[in-house]
Amino acid sequence: MNRAAAAVSVLLVEDEVMISNLVADCLVESGFRVQEVATADEALCYIKSGANVDVLFTDINLPGGMNGAELAERARELRPEMPIVYVSGRYKLSEISPLVPRSLFVAKPYDPNDICALLTRLTGGSGAPA
């Protein structure tokens, strides 16, 4: 099977360009396909477009009218089984609880390699679908 065809698709929602680029590069090197957007509104439009999204990886603090927690709730309505990973350097887990089902929280700062390992475990390994 073609590796690109087997790759898990990650929607990366991060408004800090340097962080987004670092995480995206690490994910791509680990075999994931990555779509980067900077706002929850862009992410929701992408999901609604019918694009393949296997995992939503979103910052909580985002510009615009919707934060990452609200995005997760709306994304869950559209894709009930999609795993979601929230990240934040501003908020603690207790401040955004309850999380939507099948989701995890990661505090910033984090090592992009740790995120790659987490998403690999979450999706069954090596960027290939579980």
Buried (B, 14 or more C-beta within 10 A) or exposed (E): EEEEEEBBBBBBBBBBEEBBBBBBEBBBEBBBBBBBBBBBBBBBEBBEEEEEBBBBBBBBBBEEEBBBBBBBEBBBEEBEEBBBBBBBEEBEEEEBEEBBEEBBBBEBEBEBEEBBEBBBEBBEBEBBEE
